[in-house]
Amino acid sequence: GDSVTQTEGLVTLTEGLPVMLNCTYQTIYSNPFLFWYVQHLNESPRLLLKSFTDNKRTEHQGFHATLHKSSSSFHLQKSSAQLSDSALYYCALRGGNMGYKLTFGTGTSLLVDP
Amino acid sequence: ETAVFQTPNYHVTQVGNEVSFNCKQTLGHDTMYWYKQDSKKLLKIMFSYNNKQLIVNETVPRRFSPQSSDKAHLNLRIKSVEPEDSAVYLCASSRDWGGNYAEQFFGPGTRLTVL
């Protein structure tokens, strides 16, 4: 079945430094949808980014990600971290025929220090 | 206001009791979901309904049963709760299941504590 791997459980960095959260996936389907969801403390997850186009950069709220089907990756990046970016980030996959289901990674907690 | 609403916010109960959680979405979406988020923040799909029809039923214990009266409502009943059911239950909806409309909108969650 589909799977999503987020290798870092916790990423801690100083405000102003660049952010990169890793996401790789596995699916048998050739046209997957990839998503990044963000969950702030005591809130529910909300969509940050999504993509289904190979090698096209997608951006929102200062974050960006590019779906690379050749490496099955969809890493989340930001040029300069802010304190308000501290949150839990989930990468999620919608495989081809499993349109009703998203498979989530284990999540990466991002902690930005002043 | 258009959003996904869940009741109750919190529920504390004892092992063996029955509980029910409600979810309503006013976004006009066709598909609704129940997720379980455990203490380690793992987020797993439990059920998915499209236009009142059960589409996805992951491997969950039989004591869990979803109920949908119309496409705007999806409830979750747990017949006899166990300690491992303690978690946050998140309801979500999406406009459709495929194409560019797979984005899911989440409700605030119901935190269940089983004593």
Interface residues (C-beta under 8 A of the other chain):
Chain A: F33 F35 Q39 E43 S44 P45 R46 L47 K50 F52 L88 Y90 R94 M98 G99 Y100 K101 L102 T103 F104 T106 G107 S109
Chain B: T31 Y33 K40 K41 L42 L43 K44 I45 S48 N50 I55 V56 E58 L90 W97 G98 N100 A102 E103 Q104 F105 F106 G107 P108 G109
